[in-house]
Amino acid sequence: MKKNYRSLFLIPFLLSGLTACSNNETNNKEDTIYVHVLNAEDYMDMSLLDSFSEMIYERDQKKVSIIYDTYDTNETMYNSLKTGKTTYDLICCSEYMVQRLANEGLLHTLDFSKLPNYKKYTTKYLHSFDDNSGKLNLLGVNNNSGTYTLADYAAGYMWGTLGILFNPDYVLTNNEAKFNNNPEWKDLSYEERKEKLIETFSSSDGYSFLWDDLIAGTQSIKDSMRDTYAIGNFEVFKDYYLNTDDSYNKRNEKFNDSSDETIELIKNKLIELKSNIFGFEVDSGKNDIVTQKIGVNVAWSGDAVNSINRGYYADDDWTIVRDDIVELYYTIPEIGANVWMDCFATPLQNNESYYSSDEYKYTLEFLDYLSSPDNAIANVYYNGYTSFITSNSSSDEIDNAMLAYMLYSYDFSDGDEDEDLSSYETYDITPFFNIDENIDSFSVDLSYVSEALLEEEVDDRVFTFSKDENGEIKILIHYDPSSFEGRLLTAQYPERSDTNTLYVMNDYGIQNDKIVSMWEDVKVNPLPLWIVVSLLTFVILVLGYLGSYKLIRMYKLKRRKRLRALNK
């Protein structure tokens, strides 16, 4: 009791101390500038948040804290933003969602003069500041502020393609009987079948093969309305894409066709496809194909890179090669593919003074910080996707950090001058690197990405920079397409010849609800006919059995009653 009474005398002092601590915390909070960022889950190297804060404090002696939230789908992000429960300074989402938000007047245009890294290093193939040739420039935005393109609102983060990831060994082994009975395949050896399978998925029939009974039950497709709609579009309009002389812009319009008639055609085509698949998935496919639950997956290129790595390596650090390598390939069918782009944008703030505040200033600085080659490489290493940020080489400055990182990562040659590279093929990746036309030659210094390599340069048998008589620059990679490194390269960077058939997907606008309804019909459509017939037969047999059983039982009861009556 004495101890308790004694403690009472301490309470005023404790309270004053707590008040002082509380005041200090309040002052600290008031001194801190908060930047609220919303991004997809598991999409950024989180160490960059602290390194940015440290950089700002060292330079400006100001405390900047990045409050980082995540979401699972674009639609979840959209609903969160629409409710207004949380205000964000910077959001990252897919290009069609940026387009929707801009159309609804929910975004502020970006001042790219305050984003010098982004403007300098972003690939012109995707975001052009000189003309409207970039993919982002193709997406129109119409709102009360005037007519813009997505290039006015969006700063690209990561990009990639939607293609086909497959395990040829799984497909051929699990469907061996079907291949043995097929006239086109039965006389081929296993290796010939494998080569033909790889060629088929890459050919103009690549998507059509998803509907083929030869691979029934061994594939999964995206539980994603937009991505699967795109696959249906390629199949419905296959003849058009393969035979048209239309310009790229016209073909891109066809890719975005969402008329009532087209929606119905695609719905029926996808219902056919549903009967041929193992199931729908969003995120599990990249794991299922490594664990060999499936052999084919309609996949995003970044997930494909992840799966190819996991099929080759036994650890998460990509250092220990598996004893049982799962050989995966990713391809873009000849007919074309969707090129998707995840972008940063700044939500519109009602308070006009916000745009002269430190919050807005450091929001743009954080975005530009992510756009430096060093930090872009950190994010590429973390998430396996392809960055908007690329190498930039001009007559004044050569910065080939991203190109060096790519070449070092793929390690196409072991550096042995006697190594036989005669089987290597060439792969043109020119569009994805910004090379000034006034440059006549350059080399790539790998010391940027590996101190152990010192000033060693890339083997010129693996990497070639050239310029033809017309001044056209070419960056060629010499690679083995069947090797692990070759399979990674083709997943992460489309070949130059494919770039003219990579199409950009618009937001569906007023047709969105109809496509949502179509997708619901695809997901819940009636079962295949053979299943329906089997179920009806089963029900008839059961009802017949129960009916017969009831009649026999009634007969037996009547017979017992008659016997009892006779005995009496």
Secondary structure, 3 states (H helix, E strand, C coil): CHHHHHHHCCHHHHHHHHHHHHHHHHHHHHHEEEEEEEEECCCCCCHHHHHHHHHHHHHHCCEEEEEEEEECCHHHHHHHHHHCCCCCCEEEEEHHHHHHHHHCCCEECCCHHHCHHHHHHECCCCCCCCCCCCCHHHCEEEECCEEEEHHHCCEEEEEEEEEEEECHHHHHHHCHHHHHHCCCCCCCCHHHHHHHHHHHHHCCCCCHHHHCHHHCCCEEEECCHHHHHHHHHHHHCHHHHHHCCCCHHHHHHHHCCCCHHHHHHHHHHHHHHHCCCCEEECCCHHHHCCCCCCCEEEEEHHHHHHHHHHHHECCCCCCCECCCCCCCEEECCCCCEEEEEEEEEEECCCCHHHHHCHHHHHHHHHHHHHCCHHHHHHHHHHHCCEECECCEECCCCEECHHHHHHHHHHCCCCCCCCCCCCCCEEEECHHHCEECCCCCCCCCEHHHCCHHHCCCECCCCCEEEEECCCCCEEEEEEECCCCHHHHHHHHHCCCHHHHHHEECCCCCHHHHHHHHHHHHHHHHCCCCHHHHHHHHHHHHHHHHHHHHHHHHHHHHHHHHHHHHHHHC
